């Protein structure tokens, strides 16, 4: 009722991790498959009398913002492997008697990737670099914290003449992301936008000035060009 005349309608989103839809159980488990196995073996609906409220919240939202760091089986993943995250999220939502297709197809709920990127790390502490593309692929939600330095950089942007499979993986990942969005997904549809996490080693656009160090920043001009070209296409 308080909407400004001429302004678009206000939309309400619901923020969610790509797992742990309600944060009820097994929050400390990092591996998605281990988490879902634990949920499958131990989920007890009677312990959570407000589960219907979780479903109501998802169904009421105009969009769902997902923390979407997508683990891949290897650096040489295929295009539809981007949907592994959505498959696993759908599996968890089934415990609440709903599905992503119900939300996106029946209710026209949009999906926003509210956090997105490749961190190039292997530790939750933010201080261990991935040494291979496969390591970076498996834990994209781990990265390197703080301002840039050549020594800390898992992508080795200070030595572009030297091969680096972590750097190669990040570039391939963003290029494949563009292709995936252009075709509007595989099995799942409705992913409307992705927002790159703009701090530490995820900050491939160097948009946060606090990450700039004496030796440079976390950007990669190849990835920046991929993103700019995709956004021109999308608009």
Secondary structure, DSSP 8 states (H G I E B T S, - for coil): ----TT------EEEEESS-SSS-S-TT--SHHHHHHHHHHH--GGG-TTHHHHHHHHHH-SEEEEE-----SSTT--GGGGGHHHHHHHHHHGGGT--HHIIIIIS--EEEEEEE---BB--TTS--B--SHHHHHHTTT-B--SS--TTT-TT-TT-TTS--HHHHHHHHHHHHHHHHHHTT-SS---EEEEEE--SGGG-TT---GGG-BTTB-S--HHHHHHHHHHHHHH-
